[in-house]
Amino acid sequence: MVGLPYDLLANPLGAVRLTFQKAVESGSGPATLEGRDWGAADLFRQFLFDDGGLSQVPILNAASVRSIPPNTLVRFRGMIQDMLGNEFYVGAYKDGGLWRTNKFMDVSQFPMDLSSDKRVWERRLLYCVPVPWLNSWTEPSSEVLLNRCASWTSPQREKRQREDDETIDHMDMEVSDQVFQGSPHTKKMRGGQLSPSSHSDECMVEGTCPSTSMVPGFERNSLPCLVKIYDSTEDDLKLNDIFEFVGVLTFDPEVTPADKEDSDELENSFCQEESAHLPPSKVPRLHCLVHRKLAVHDVVSISPVVEPKPNQVKEVREALLGHLTAALGNDVLAAEFMLLHLLSKVHARVDTLAVGKLSLNLTCFNKENMSVFGNSLNLAVKNLLPITHHIPLSVDYLNTTTLAPRKDYETNRLMSGVLQLAEGSHLTIDETHLQAGTLNTVGVENVRLLKNLLELQKVEYDFKYYKMEMTTDVQLLVLSEGKSNILPADLVVPFRPISVGSPEMVDAEALKAWRWYLASVRSLPHSIEPEMQKVVEDDMVAARQADRTLGSQDFSRWLTMSRLMSASFGETCMSLEHWQMVKELERLRRERHQ
C-alpha cells in the first residue's frame, strides 16, 4: 500500500487539496462538488476509525488549545448550545487555469484575485460548549497527545499587509443578503422548529462574546468552540446533543489591535449584522471533517471486556446495590429504588407522556441527616454517573436563578439556563434548604419549569415573543423532609437509615465496573411475552379491585419498574420473578406511608 502524501494529523488541509484536485481532474466541476464530499471525509474516516487513528488526534480543551498548532487535526467533545444558522463563503475559485478550494479553512492557502472566477458555497455554524456538569472522571487523558502537539513545528505567524490593489487572501468572507436574496438563513433545532439565530460569525463585533463562565455548569476556564459543519443533513445535528467533532483547528489567540484594524475594512464590506461576535482570539474555530453523536456510554469511555450478560451483570448489580445501601445508612429498600431510578431513561413518548422516566423523592431528610446521608448519596451519584448536578433549592434560588434558556435579541444568541442539559444528565434537588418565603414572578415561573421537567421531561425555551418546548431526558432525584409539594415525583419513598457508618472506600476497578453496568444495561431492549402480559393484566385487575385509589399512573409506574428490574439483571424480557420483586417493593413502600 502506497503511503499517504500528507500527514493527516499535522497537515489535514494538504489531503483536502489533494482530493479536491483529483476530483476536478476526474471531470467534476466546482458546481457539482458543492454540498458533497469528494473523498476527503472518507479518507479521514478510514484513518480515524478503520486504521485506529482517532486516539492519536489531540483533544481540544482549555488546557491544550495553546499547545496545538493551527491548521492541524483536533477533536472536540461538546454539547450543541446554540445553532447560528448558515454562513456563505468562497468555496472554490480559479487560480489561473487551476481550480482551488477553501473548504475546511478560514484563510486561503493561495492568493485569490478579486476578478477570478469563484463559487460561493454554504456551511452551518454551531456554538458548542463543554458538556454542562460533566464530571471530571470522564475526561480522557491528553498528556501524551499534548506531548505530540509540542513536537510539531508551529507555522510562523505573519502579519497581513495589504495595499489598495493587493490580492485578497482572507477567504472567510460572507456574501451579503442583498447579493443572495432568498437564501435560507435559519436552521431547525429539534422537531422541525426554526432557530431565530441566523447570522454568520464573522459578521459580529468583538466584545459581546458570552464566555462559558456565564453559562451554568462551566468553570471559568472552560473552552467553547465554533464548529463549522459541511455536507450534513438538516436533522443530523440537534440542539443539546453531545457530539465528538474531528476537524481542522483555526485559532489565533494573539490577534493584535493592528491585526483587527487591518481586517476591519474587508470584513465590514461583507457584514450587514454586527450584533454578537465570537472573536477568533477567544473562541477557536473547528472546520468539521467527521462528527459522531455520543450517548451516555460513549461519554463514560469504558470498553467492557464482556457484553452485559446476566451471569456477569448479577455480580456487578449485587456489589453496586451494596454500595448504594451503605451510602443510604443500610436502608435496603431505598437503595433498591435508587438503583431503578439510576437505570431509568425516556425510551418512548406517547402524547404528552414520557415513557420510561422514574423520578424519585426520598423523604425524611432534614438538615442534620442531609449532612451525612445526603452528602454520601450525592458523592455516590457523582462517582457513578457522568453528568450530575446538585441544586440546593431555596426561595432565593428560585427568585433569582435563570433556569430556562432565553434568546437575547441584542446579541442574537441563545443564552443558556440551568435546565439546558444534555440527555442522560442527573439532577438532584435538595429541598431541605426551603424555608417560608414569597416567590416573585421569576420564582413562580421557575417552579413551573421544574415541574414540567419532572412530569413531562420538557423544558420551555424563552424567545421573548413566544415559548418553545424542547424534549429532554433528565433523571430527577428530590430529597425533602416531607413529600415534595413543588415536585410530585413518580416514586415517594420515606428514607429510614439504620446506622451511620464511615464512608465506604471503593477501588477504581469496582467503580469502573459499576459505571459500565449503569451505562450498558440502560440501553438494553425490553419485551413482554404474551403469557407474562396476561399475568400482569390479571394482577393489575386484582390490585384495582382491592384498592380503588390505584389508577393508570400507578400501573404505568409498575410496568416501568418491572422493565428496569429486568434490565438491572441484564434481562431483556420480563420474568415472573422480576414482576414479583416489583410488587414486593411496592408493598414495602406503601407500608412505610402508613
N, C-alpha and C positions, 0 to 999 in steps of 0.2 A: 504494500500500500504506500502510495506516494505521500510524503508528509505535507501538511498544510503550509502554504506560503506565508501565512500570517499567524502570529501568536494571538489566539482568540482572547486570552486574558489581558495581555498588555496592549494589543492593537486591534480591538474588535472592528474599528472603522475600516481598517485595511481589508478585512474579509467582506464587509458590506460593499465597499467599492469594487472589489474583485467580482463578486457575484452579480452586481449590477452591470458591470461591463460585459460579462459573459451573457447575461440576458439580452442586452442590447445587440451584441454581436450575433446572437442566435435569431435575430429578427424581431424581437419585441420592442416596440417603440415606447417612449415615456408615457404616452397616453394610456397604453394598455397595462403599464406597470403600476399605475396609481391605484391605491387601495388594496393591493395584494402583495403577497410575499413572493419575491423572485428567487428564493433559495437561501437567503441569509438566515432567516429564523430557523429553517430546517437544519442548517449547518450547526447552529448553536444548540438546538435541541439534542442533536446527536452527541455533541461534545459534552453537554451537561448531564444528560440522563442515560444515554446508551454507553458512553465511554467513562462515566463516573467523574466528570469534571466539575460537578456542582460544588463539591467540598473544597475545591481549590479557589473558588471565587470569593473574594473578600466581602465581609458583611459590612454594609454601610450603617453606621450609627454615630452618635455624638462623639464617641471615643476614637473612632477610626477615620472620620471624614477628612481630617487634615493630613492623614498619613497616606491616603490613597491618591495616586496621580490622576489628574483629569483625563478624560477620553479613554479610560480603561474599563474593564468589565467589573461590575459590582452586583450584589444582590441586596435587596431591601425588603424586610418584612414589616408590614404595617396594615392599618385599617384605613379604608377609604372614608375620610371625614367630610369631604366636600367634592362635588363634581362641578368643574368650572367651565364645562361646555367645550367648544371647538376652537381650534387655532388654525389659521391658514399660514402656510409657509411655502417658499420656493423649493419644491421637492426635487426638481430636475432642471438643468439649464445646459445650454450648449457652449462649450469652450472651444472655439474654432470649429472644427468638424467633429468634435468628440462630445458626447452627452455625459454629463456628470450628475451625481445625486448628492443632496444634502439631508437625506433621510437619516434619522437617528443622531442628528447633531444640531447644535445651535449656530456654530460658526463654520462657514465654508472652508474646506481644506485648500481650495484653489481660488484665485481671483475670478470675479464674475463681472463682466461689463454690463452696464445698465441697458445697453441696446441688444444684449444677447437674447436668444430665444429661451423662454422659460415656461415651466409648467407649475402651476400653483396647486398644491395638494393640501390635505387636511389631516389633523391629528386631534385626539381628545386629551384634555387636561384633567388630572386627578390630583387633589391635595390629600396626601396620605400622611398619617401620623403613627408613631409607635402605638401599639395596641393599648388602650386605656386600662390601667390597673393590672397589667401583665406582671406576674411575679418574677423576681429576678432569677429564680432557679431554672426558668425555661430558656434563658438566654444561652445560646451556644457559644463556646469559647472561640474567640477570634485571634488569640495571641499569635498562633503560628501564621495565620493569614496576614496579620499586620506585619510580621517579620518579612513575609514575601513582598508585601507592598513597599516596605522600606528599601528593599533591594532593587526595586525598579528605578530607573533613572527618570526623574521628573522632567518634562519638557520645559525649556526655558520660556519664561513669560515675557512677552514683548508688548510694549505699549503700542496701541493702534495709532498711527499717524496718518492723517488724511489731508489731501489738498482738495481744492474745489473740483478738479477733474479726475481725482483718483478713482480707481475701480473699487467697487464696494465688496468687502469681504465679510460683512456681517449678514448672515443668512437667516437669522431668527426674525424674519420680517412678517408682519401680519398685513393682510390686504384689507383695506377698509371696506365697510359695508356699502359705501357709495359705489365701489367698483364691482362687488359681487352681491347684487341685490337678490334677496330671496334665499340666500344660503342658510342652512339650518345652524342656529347658534345655541339652541337649548337641547339638553340631553336628558334622557329619562333617568329617574332614580330607581324606584322599585315599583313593580306592579303597574307600569305604564305611566306613572306620574311624571310630570315635567319639572325640571330643575330651573329655577329662575336665574341661577348663576350661569353666565354665558360668555364671559369675556376672557380674552387671552391674557396670559400672564405678563407679557412684555408691555401691554397697554395699561400698566398700573404704576403708580408713583411710589417711590420709596418712602418708608416711614409709617405705613399703615399695616404692615405685616403682623398678624397676630402670632406672637411666639407661643410655643407649646406650654409655656408657663402659665398662660391664660386659659388653657384647656384642661378640664378636670381629668385627673388620672396621670398627669405627666410631671416629671421632675423638671426643674428649670433648665437643665442641660439636655433635655430630650431633643431629638432631631426630626423635624418634619421633612417631607420630600415632595417635590412637584414631579409627578410621574407623567410622562408623555406617551400616550398609547397609540399604536399604529395597527391598522388592519384587524381590528377586533369588532365582533358583533355587538349590537346595542345592549343585549341582555346578559352579556358575558360578565360585566362588572357592575356591581350594585353598591349603593351606599351602605357603610358599616361592615361590609365583607372584609375578611382578612386575606391578604394576598402576599405571595412572595414574587417580587418583580426582579428580573435579571436584565440588566441593560447597560448602556454606556453612561458613565457619570460625567456631568459637566458642572463644575463648581468653582467659583472664583472668590475665595474669602479675602482677597487682597485688592479688591476694587478701590481705587482712589478717587477723590473728587474730580481730578483731572480726567480720569477714565470716563467718569459718568458724564461730564460736560462734553467730552468727545463724542459720546454716543447719543446725546440728547437730540441733536438735530435730526439724525436719521430715524430714531425711534418716534419722535413726535410727528414726523411726516406721515407715519402709518397709523398712529394711535388716535382713536376717537374717544376712548373712555379712559380716564386716569383716576380710578376710584379706589383700587385696592391692590397695592403692589406686593409681590412676593420677591424681594430683591435677590438676585443670584448670589450676592455676597453673604446672604443669610440662609437661604433655602436652596439646597442643591437640586439640580435637575437630573432626572434619570430617564433616558430615552429607552423605553422598554422593548426588548427583543423577544423575551419569553416571560409569561406570567402564569401562575397557577394558584387556584383558591386553596386555602388551608382550612381544615377542620380542627376540632379540639385535639384530636390525637396527633395531628401534624404539628401543632404548636408545642405539645409535650415533647416531641422529638425523641420518642422511645421506639426502638425496633424490637418487638418481642421475639424471644427465641422460639416460642411456640404460638400457635393460634389459640384464641380463647376457648379451649375445650373444657367441658365440665369437670373432668378429674383434676386438672391443674387449677381451674378457677375456684373450685371449692376450698382449696387450701388457702389461697390468697384472700378469699372472702372471709374466712374464719379469722385470719390474722388481722385484717382491716377492721372487722367488727369488734374485735378485742381492743384495738387501738381507740376506736370511737367510744367504746364503753368506758375505757379508762379516762378519756377526756371528759366524759359526762358523769363522773363520780359513780361509776359502776351501775348506772341506770341502763339496764339491758334493753328495755322497751324503747326508750328514747333513742338509743343507738341504732336499733333496728329501723325505726322510722327515718332516722338521719341518713342511713345508708340508702334507703329507697329514694329519699329526696335528692341525694347527690348523683343518683343514676338517672334522674328524670330529664326529659327533653321533649320539646314540641315536635311530634312526628307527623301531625296532620292538623288541618283546620276545617271545621265543619260549621258553616255560617260564621258566627262570632266566637265559637268555641275553639280554644287552643288545646287540642287533644294530646295528652301525654305530660302536661305540666303537673307538678306536685309541690306546691308551696307549703311550707311548714312553719307553724307558730308554736314554739316551745314556751310555755308559760311557767309561772312560779319563779321567774328571775327577778332579782332586785339588785340594788347597788352593791350589797355585801357579797352575795354569791356570784354576781357578774364578774367581780374582780378575780375570782378563782376559776369557776367553770366556764364563764363567758370567754375569758381570755384564752383558756385552754382550748375551747372549741374553735375560736377564731384562728388560733395558731394551727390547729389540725387542718382546718379547711384551706388555709393559705398554703400549707405544705403539700396538700393533695391536689388542688385544682389550679390550673394555670392562670385564670383570670378571676380575681376576687376583689371585692371592695366592702368595707365596713362603714356604715353610716350611723353615728350616734344621734338619733333623732331627737330634736328638741323644738320648742316653739320658735326660738330664734333662728334655728337652722331652716325651718320651713318658711319663715317670713323673709329670709334674705338670700337663700340659695337659688341659683338658676338650674333647674332640673331639666327643662325641655330645651333642645337646640332651637335657636332662633335665627332668623335671617336679618342681617344688618345691611340695609339698602344703601348706606353711605359708602361702605366698602364692597358691597355686592358679594358678601361672604356669608356662609352658614357658620354661625358661632356655636361651638359645641356646648352641651349641657351635661350634667352628671349622668343623665339617663341615655346619652348616646353611647351605647355599649355594643360590643361585638357579640354575636351569637355564641352561647356557651359560657357567658360570664355568670358569676355567682355573686349575689348581693345579700349581705347580712344587715338587717335593720334592727338597731338596738333601741327599744322604746323605754328602757329604764331611766333615760335622761328626761323623759317628758314630765313636765310639771304644769300646773294650772297657768293658763295664759290666753291671750286673744290672738287669733290668727287674722292677719291682714289679707288683702286681696291676693297677694303673691302666695301666702301660706295656704289659703283655701285652694288655689289652683294647683299648688304642689301636692297637696293631699289627694286631689282628684287624679293627678298624673300617676302617683304611686299606686293608687287603687286600680287604675286602668292597666298598669303594667302587671300587677299581680293577678288580676282576674282575666284580662283579655290578651296579655302578652303583646301589648301595643303601646307605642309612645307617640304622643302628638307633637309634631314639629310646628313651631310658631313662625309663620311667614307674614305676620302683622296683619295682612288683609284677609288671610284665610289660614286654617289649620289643616295639616296633612297627617294622617295616621300612618305610622310605619310599623310593620310587624317586627317582632324580635323574639328571642328565646333566652330568657334570663331566669336562673334559679333564684327564688327568693326565700330567705330564712328570716323569720321575725322572732326576736327574743323580747319577752314582755313579762310584766308581773301578773296581769290577768289577761284574758282573751282580748286580743287587739281589736279596738273599735275602729281604728283607721284602716287596717289592712286585714280583711277577712280571708285568712289562708284556707287552703284546701283541707289541711290537717291541723287540728289543735291538740297538742299533747302536753299535759301537765308534766313538768320536769320534777323527778323525785330522786335526787342523789342519795346514795347510801353511805359513801365515805369520801374523804378528801385525801387523795394520795399525792405524792410528789410527781412532777411531770415525768412522763414516760420517755426514756431515751430510745430513739429509733435509729437504726443503722441505715446507711444510704441504700443498700440493696433492697431492704424492705420498702422504703419509700418509693423506690423505682418500680417495684412490683405493684404497689398499690396505685400509683399513678397510671401505669399501663392498664391495670384492671379497670379503673374508672373510665378511662378514655376508650377502651376497647369494647367493653360489654354494653356501653350506652348505645353503640352503633349496631348492635345485633338486631336482625329482623325478628318479627314475632307473629305467631299464628295460633289459632284455637281450633282444634279438631271438632267435628260435629258432635261427637259423643260428649266431649268436655263442655261444649257450648250448651248442651241440654242440661247438664249438671248445674252449670252456673245459673241458667234461667230458672230452674226449679228452686235453687237455693234463694234466689232473689225474690221469687214469689212468696216463699215461706217466710222470709225475713220481713217482707212488706205486710203480710198478714199478722205477724207477731208485733210489729211496731209501725203504726200508721204515720209516724213522723218521718220515716225514711222516704226519700224522693229520688228523682232521676240523677241529681248531682251526687248523691251517696253511691248509687250503683255505678255511675261512671268512674268515681274515685276508686271503687273496689276493683274495677277492671284495669285501671291504670296501675294500681298497686300489684295486682297479680301479674301483669306483664313485666313490671320492674322486678318482682320477686323471682320470676323465671330467669330473667336476664342476669340477675345477681348470681345465679348458679351456673351461668353460661349456657342456659337452655333457650332455644328459640321457639318452643311450643309449650303452652301452659299445661301443667300436670295437675292431677288431683291433689298431690301432696302440697304443692305450692299454693293452690287455691285455699286449702285448709289452713295453711300457715297465715295467709292474709286474713281469713275470718277470725283466727285466734288473736292476731294482733289488734284487730278492730274491737273484739270483745274486751280485751285488756285495756284498751284505750278508753272505751266507753265507761268501764268500771272506775277509772280514775276521775271521771267527771261527776260521779255520783257522790 
